[in-house]
């Protein structure tokens, strides 16, 4: 009986050893796999470069490209703001990782994000619809170079590639009142509507001049006291006008090139106009400021 009992004890000990060995082979505390060693890029951008209210808004999205020299390794990965901090994140399918061997990579990005076909690096632009300003506020940046897994922070400095126009509008009492401005239509005439921008090359927007120029209806508040627009750059404003149409049908026009600061519309600039509408005429004072520096004198509101 004692011999039989000893035999059972040995069998139990052998089984326990086998179980411990099996558990050791399946432990998650072993060496990290190459998948676990990967380092994700950390994307950020200073809030001073953002167009709308000088801050990033929740769910603002940029497209990010990673390059190895001239070779495109990751294309148009979508990164989205975390709150309004200027920090961006991506979901699992869009997260970009550095090579685990520590080799360096370059990065470039643009705003706002748009879907592109595989291998495409050129954006198509249209400024015809001014309803949502931030949807047409194209920004690009210089290439961020030489980043690697031990230096993962990629901070993009965006620049506006289009032109911003801002107007504050007042009536001259008593010939006109603020009630007369309600539902007013504001337009800028003789504009090209389409263009392209190559994200990798950067530089200026290429304006499509195949189509005939058209008038653009700017985004205007319901009370008619503030209007804004984003348009394509132009080396000359000759032939362009601002047109104000009151709901009673009365129309005011102003020739843009008469202002010394508005002989041309340069990318990255904000053109600010203070408009006074009179019964038979209008008066305009104008200033120009760098768009990236924030709101300038004369901007007192937002149409969006």
C-alpha positions as CSV (number, residue, x, y, z in Angstrom):
1,X,0.0,0.0,0.0
2,X,2.8,2.4,0.9
3,X,4.5,1.7,-2.4
4,X,1.4,2.4,-4.4
5,X,0.9,5.6,-2.5
6,X,4.4,6.7,-3.3
7,X,3.9,6.0,-6.9
8,X,0.8,8.3,-7.0
9,X,2.7,11.1,-5.3
10,X,5.5,11.0,-7.9
11,X,2.9,11.1,-10.7
12,X,1.3,14.1,-9.2
13,X,4.7,15.9,-8.8
14,X,5.5,15.2,-12.4
15,X,2.1,16.6,-13.5
16,X,2.7,19.8,-11.5
17,X,6.1,20.3,-13.1
18,X,4.7,19.9,-16.5
19,X,1.9,22.5,-15.8
20,X,4.5,25.0,-14.5
21,X,6.6,24.5,-17.5
22,X,3.7,25.0,-19.8
23,X,2.7,28.2,-18.0
24,X,6.2,29.5,-18.2
25,X,6.2,29.1,-22.0
26,X,3.0,31.1,-22.3
27,X,3.9,33.9,-19.9
28,X,3.3,37.5,-21.1
29,X,6.4,38.7,-19.1
30,X,8.8,37.5,-21.8
31,X,10.9,39.7,-24.2
32,X,8.9,42.3,-26.1
33,X,8.0,41.4,-29.7
34,X,8.9,43.8,-32.6
35,X,5.2,44.9,-32.6
36,X,5.5,46.0,-28.9
37,X,8.7,47.8,-29.5
38,X,7.3,50.2,-32.0
39,X,7.2,54.0,-31.2
40,X,4.3,56.1,-32.5
41,X,4.9,59.6,-33.8
42,X,3.6,62.4,-31.5
43,X,1.9,65.1,-33.6
44,X,1.3,68.7,-32.4
45,X,0.9,72.2,-33.8
46,X,0.9,75.5,-32.1
47,X,-2.5,77.1,-31.8
48,X,-1.3,80.5,-33.1
49,X,-1.3,79.0,-36.7
50,X,-5.0,78.0,-36.7
51,X,-7.3,80.1,-38.8
52,X,-10.5,80.1,-36.9
53,X,-10.5,82.0,-33.6
54,X,-6.7,81.3,-33.4
55,X,-7.2,77.9,-31.9
56,X,-7.7,74.3,-32.9
57,X,-11.2,73.0,-32.4
58,X,-12.4,69.5,-31.4
59,X,-12.2,67.1,-34.3
60,X,-10.1,69.3,-36.6
61,X,-8.3,66.8,-38.8
62,X,-5.0,67.0,-40.7
63,X,-3.5,64.6,-43.2
64,X,0.1,63.4,-42.4
65,X,2.6,61.8,-44.7
66,X,5.9,60.0,-43.7
67,X,8.8,59.9,-46.1
68,X,12.1,58.0,-46.2
69,X,14.1,60.3,-48.4
70,X,12.0,60.6,-51.5
71,X,10.1,57.4,-50.8
72,X,6.5,57.8,-49.5
73,X,6.0,55.3,-46.7
74,X,2.8,56.5,-45.1
75,X,0.3,58.6,-47.0
76,X,-2.5,60.8,-45.8
77,X,-3.0,59.3,-42.4
78,X,-5.8,61.1,-40.6
79,X,-4.9,62.8,-37.3
80,X,-7.5,64.6,-35.2
81,X,-7.2,67.2,-32.5
82,X,-7.6,66.2,-28.8
83,X,-9.8,69.1,-27.5
84,X,-8.3,72.4,-28.5
85,X,-4.7,71.8,-27.2
86,X,-3.0,71.5,-30.6
87,X,-2.2,67.8,-29.9
88,X,-3.4,65.3,-32.5
89,X,-4.1,61.5,-32.3
90,X,-5.0,58.8,-34.8
91,X,-7.0,55.6,-34.6
92,X,-5.3,52.2,-34.8
93,X,-5.5,52.1,-38.6
94,X,-4.0,55.6,-39.1
95,X,-1.3,55.6,-36.4
96,X,2.2,56.1,-37.9
97,X,5.1,54.3,-36.3
98,X,8.9,54.9,-36.6
99,X,11.2,52.1,-37.8
100,X,12.4,50.0,-34.8
101,X,16.0,50.2,-36.0
102,X,16.1,53.9,-35.2
103,X,16.5,55.2,-38.7
104,X,15.2,58.7,-39.4
105,X,12.1,59.8,-41.2
106,X,10.6,63.1,-42.6
107,X,7.1,64.3,-42.3
108,X,4.7,66.7,-43.9
109,X,1.0,67.6,-43.3
110,X,-1.9,69.8,-44.4
111,X,-5.2,71.0,-43.1
112,X,-8.2,70.4,-43.5
113,X,-8.1,66.6,-44.2
114,X,-9.6,65.3,-47.4
115,X,-9.8,61.8,-48.8
116,X,-7.2,61.0,-51.5
117,X,-6.7,58.1,-53.9
118,X,-3.8,55.8,-53.2
119,X,-0.5,57.5,-54.0
120,X,-2.0,60.9,-54.5
121,X,-0.3,63.9,-53.0
122,X,-2.2,66.8,-54.7
123,X,-5.3,68.4,-53.1
124,X,-8.1,69.9,-55.2
125,X,-9.6,73.2,-53.9
126,X,-12.8,75.1,-54.4
127,X,-13.8,78.3,-52.8
128,X,-17.2,78.6,-54.3
129,X,-19.1,77.5,-51.1
130,X,-18.3,79.9,-48.3
131,X,-20.7,78.4,-45.8
132,X,-18.1,76.8,-43.6
133,X,-14.9,78.8,-43.6
134,X,-12.8,76.1,-41.9
135,X,-13.6,73.6,-44.6
136,X,-11.8,75.7,-47.2
137,X,-9.1,77.2,-45.0
138,X,-6.1,75.4,-46.6
139,X,-2.9,75.3,-44.6
140,X,0.3,73.6,-45.5
141,X,3.7,73.3,-43.7
142,X,7.4,72.9,-44.3
143,X,8.8,69.4,-44.1
144,X,9.8,68.2,-40.6
145,X,13.0,66.2,-41.1
146,X,15.2,63.8,-39.3
147,X,12.8,62.4,-36.7
148,X,13.3,58.9,-35.2
149,X,11.9,56.7,-32.4
150,X,14.0,58.4,-29.7
151,X,12.9,61.8,-31.0
152,X,9.2,61.2,-31.8
153,X,7.7,64.6,-31.4
154,X,6.6,66.0,-34.8
155,X,5.5,69.6,-34.5
156,X,4.0,71.1,-37.7
157,X,4.1,74.9,-38.2
158,X,1.2,75.5,-40.6
159,X,0.8,78.5,-42.9
160,X,-2.3,79.7,-44.7
161,X,-2.2,79.1,-48.4
162,X,-5.2,81.2,-49.3
163,X,-6.5,84.8,-48.7
164,X,-8.8,85.9,-45.9
165,X,-11.2,88.8,-46.3
166,X,-13.0,90.3,-43.3
167,X,-15.6,93.2,-43.3
168,X,-17.3,95.1,-40.6
169,X,-20.3,96.9,-42.0
170,X,-22.3,99.8,-40.6
171,X,-25.1,102.1,-42.0
172,X,-24.9,105.9,-41.9
173,X,-27.8,106.9,-39.7
174,X,-30.4,108.2,-40.5
175,X,-30.3,107.6,-44.2
176,X,-29.9,103.9,-43.4
177,X,-30.3,101.9,-40.3
178,X,-29.2,98.5,-39.1
179,X,-32.6,97.2,-39.9
180,X,-31.8,97.9,-43.6
181,X,-28.7,95.6,-43.4
182,X,-30.6,92.5,-42.3
183,X,-30.3,89.6,-44.7
184,X,-27.9,91.6,-46.9
185,X,-26.0,89.7,-49.6
186,X,-22.3,90.4,-49.9
187,X,-20.3,89.3,-52.9
188,X,-16.8,89.6,-54.3
189,X,-16.7,89.6,-58.1
190,X,-14.4,88.3,-60.8
191,X,-12.9,85.4,-58.8
192,X,-11.3,82.1,-59.9
193,X,-12.9,79.3,-57.9
194,X,-10.6,76.3,-58.2
195,X,-7.0,75.3,-57.6
196,X,-4.6,72.6,-56.6
197,X,-1.9,72.2,-53.9
198,X,0.8,69.6,-53.8
199,X,1.4,68.6,-50.2
200,X,4.9,67.2,-50.6
201,X,6.2,70.0,-52.7
202,X,4.5,72.7,-50.7
203,X,4.9,76.3,-52.0
204,X,2.0,78.1,-53.5
205,X,-1.5,77.0,-54.6
206,X,-1.8,76.6,-58.4
207,X,-4.9,78.5,-59.5
208,X,-7.0,76.9,-62.2
209,X,-7.7,79.6,-64.8
210,X,-9.4,77.3,-67.3
211,X,-12.9,78.3,-66.2
212,X,-14.2,81.9,-66.5
213,X,-14.1,84.0,-63.3
214,X,-17.3,84.1,-61.2
215,X,-18.8,86.0,-58.3
216,X,-18.6,84.5,-54.8
217,X,-21.2,85.1,-52.2
218,X,-19.4,85.7,-48.9
219,X,-20.5,84.4,-45.5
220,X,-22.5,87.2,-43.8
221,X,-24.2,87.4,-40.5
222,X,-28.0,87.6,-40.5
223,X,-27.8,91.2,-39.2
224,X,-25.5,92.2,-42.1
225,X,-22.8,93.8,-39.9
226,X,-20.1,91.2,-40.5
227,X,-18.9,89.4,-43.6
228,X,-16.0,87.1,-44.3
229,X,-14.5,85.0,-47.0
230,X,-11.6,82.8,-48.1
231,X,-10.5,83.2,-51.7
232,X,-7.6,82.2,-54.0
233,X,-4.5,84.4,-54.2
234,X,-4.2,86.8,-57.1
235,X,-1.4,89.0,-58.4
236,X,-3.9,91.7,-59.3
237,X,-7.3,92.8,-58.0
238,X,-8.0,94.8,-61.2
239,X,-11.6,94.2,-62.2
240,X,-12.7,93.0,-58.8
241,X,-15.5,94.6,-56.7
242,X,-17.2,94.2,-53.4
243,X,-21.0,94.2,-54.0
244,X,-23.6,94.8,-51.2
245,X,-27.2,94.0,-52.1
246,X,-29.9,95.1,-49.5
247,X,-33.1,93.2,-49.2
248,X,-35.0,96.1,-50.7
249,X,-32.9,95.6,-53.9
250,X,-30.5,98.6,-53.4
251,X,-27.0,97.7,-54.5
252,X,-23.6,99.3,-53.5
253,X,-20.3,98.5,-55.2
254,X,-16.7,99.3,-54.4
255,X,-13.7,98.8,-56.7
256,X,-11.1,96.9,-54.6
257,X,-8.0,98.1,-56.4
258,X,-8.7,101.7,-55.3
259,X,-7.3,100.8,-51.9
260,X,-3.4,101.0,-51.8
261,X,-3.3,97.9,-49.6
262,X,-5.5,95.8,-51.9
263,X,-3.7,96.0,-55.3
264,X,-3.1,92.3,-55.1
265,X,-4.3,89.4,-52.8
266,X,-1.3,87.6,-51.4
267,X,-1.5,84.1,-49.8
268,X,-1.4,84.2,-46.0
269,X,-2.7,87.7,-45.7
270,X,-5.9,88.9,-44.1
271,X,-7.5,92.0,-45.7
272,X,-9.7,93.9,-43.3
273,X,-12.3,96.4,-44.5
274,X,-14.5,98.8,-42.5
275,X,-17.6,99.6,-44.6
276,X,-20.0,102.4,-44.1
277,X,-23.1,102.3,-46.2
278,X,-24.8,105.6,-47.1
279,X,-28.0,106.2,-49.0
280,X,-26.1,107.0,-52.2
281,X,-22.6,105.8,-51.6
282,X,-20.3,103.9,-49.4
283,X,-17.0,104.6,-47.6
284,X,-14.2,102.1,-47.1
285,X,-11.1,102.0,-44.9
286,X,-8.8,99.1,-45.3
287,X,-5.8,97.5,-43.5
288,X,-3.8,94.4,-44.2
289,X,-2.3,92.0,-41.6
290,X,-0.6,88.6,-41.6
291,X,-3.3,86.1,-41.3
292,X,-1.3,83.8,-39.0
293,X,-0.9,86.6,-36.4
294,X,-4.5,86.5,-35.4
295,X,-7.4,89.0,-35.5
296,X,-6.5,92.4,-36.8
297,X,-8.0,95.8,-36.2
298,X,-11.5,96.0,-37.6
299,X,-12.5,92.4,-37.0
300,X,-15.3,92.4,-34.4
301,X,-17.2,89.2,-35.0
302,X,-17.5,85.9,-36.7
303,X,-20.0,84.7,-39.3
304,X,-19.6,81.1,-38.4
